[in-house]
Amino acid sequence: MWGRVEFSQTSISYGEHDIIRYIHGDKTLAFVSCSKCGCTTHWESLSSDADQAMKLNYATSDFKIPPEIPVKLFDGAESWTYLD
C-alpha cells in the first residue's frame, strides 16, 4: 500500500550505500529502493515547484494506517478489479 506523506511528518533513515536512487525521463521523480533486496521504499519529487511530500510504500515502514482512512483492496495481478 502506498500513501502520501509530508516530509515534515516523517523521517527516513538509511546508510549512504543502502539505497539505489533511480531517476528517469524528465527527472521530476526519484524512486528510492533498497540496494540489498531491491524493494522500492518511496519516491520523492525532484521539482522545486512541487509540494514537500513523498509517496511511501507502507509495507516497508513501521507506519500504522489510522482506522479512519478507507482502504480499498485492488487485484492488480489477475482481475484488475477492487476486491471489496
Secondary structure, DSSP 8 states (H G I E B T S, - for coil): -EEEEEGGG------TTSEEEEE-TTS-EEEEEETTT--EEEEEE--TTS-SEEEEEGGGS-----TTS----B-TTTT-SB--
